[in-house]
């Protein structure tokens, strides 16, 4: 890969990261929904690695966003405690299941969730 293509790739990666960060910061979530397709299509990362990488990307991003929201006193701390328990258990189960399923099943599940979220947002 020559220098020009390498610089172009990094510009695309950084721009994609900024888009993911903006969406996650603005909406409080959703960065993963954008990062998975970007990782697959732009960086040509396979399905399972895209989902795992998206989670690794969202983790520090969520911490930064949470700090900003906490500083603005926008967090319901009591409900956060209860939801954190469920999210932790669900995250562990989801990560374990990701390793067990094939790429086609993962893609179908992801599409169903994306469509459901989109339809829900319309109504």
N, C-alpha and C positions, 0 to 999 in steps of 0.2 A: 504494500500500500504506500503510495507516495505521500509527500507532506501535505499537498493540497487536499487529498481525500481524507487524510487523517484529521486535519484541522476542521474540515466540513463535518466529519462524523462527530467530533467533540462539540462543535457548535450545536448540532442537532441534539446531542445527548443533554447538554446543559440547558438548551431551550425547553426540551421535554421535561427536564427536572423542574424548571421554573414554572411550567404549566401545572405540573402535578402539585407542586408546593402551593401555588395560588389557589387551585381548586380545593385542596385539603384545608388550607387556612381560611378561605372564604366561607365554605360550606360546613366546615368542622369535620368533614369526611369526604370520601369520594375519590381521593387520590389514587387508591388502589384500583378503582374501576377504570381509571385512565392509564395508569402505569402498566397494567398487564398487556393491553393491546399495543402500547408503545414499545414495550420490551420485546414483544413477539414480532411485530412488523418492522420496526425501525432497527433494532439491534439484533434481530434474528435469533433470539433466545428461545429455546423450546418451551412448550406449555408449562410443564411442572416447574422448571427453573424460573420462568417468568412470574408465576404466582409466588414462589418462595422469595424471589428477589424483590417483588413488590412489597411483601410483608417487611422485609429488611429495610426497604426505603421508607415505608410509612412509619415505622417505629420511631426513628429520631424526629421525623416530621411531626408526628402526633405529639411528641414531648414538647417541641417548640411551640406548637399551636396551643397546647394545654397550658403552658406557662403564660402565654399572652392572654388567654381567656381567664386564667386564675388571677392575673394581675388586674384585670378589668372586672373582677368579682362576678363572672358570668357562669360559675359552676355551682350546681346543686350538689353539695358535698355528701349529703346523706344518700341520695339516690346513686351517686357515683360509687359509693362503697358497695352497695348491693349489686349494681350492674357489673362492677369489676369482678366479682366472684363468678358470675355467669360467663362473662367474656373470657376469663382465664380458662375455665373448663372447656368452653366452646372452641377457643383457639387451639388448645392442646388436641382436642378431638379432631378438629379440622386439619391440623398439620399432620397428624397421624394418618388420616384418611387420604390426604393428598398423595402420600407415598404409596398407598395401596391401589389407587384407581389409575386406569390408563388415560392417556391424553385426550382421547375422544370423549370419554365420559366427563372429564373435567371441563372440557370446552362446552359441552351441552349444559352442564350445571351452571357454568358461568353465564352463558347466554340467557338461560331461563331467569337467573337472578337479575341480570342487567335489564331484560325486557320487563320483568315484574316491577323493578324500581322505577323504570321510565314510565310505565303505565300508571303506577301509583302517583307519580309526581304530576301527571296530567290531570288527575282527579283529586 
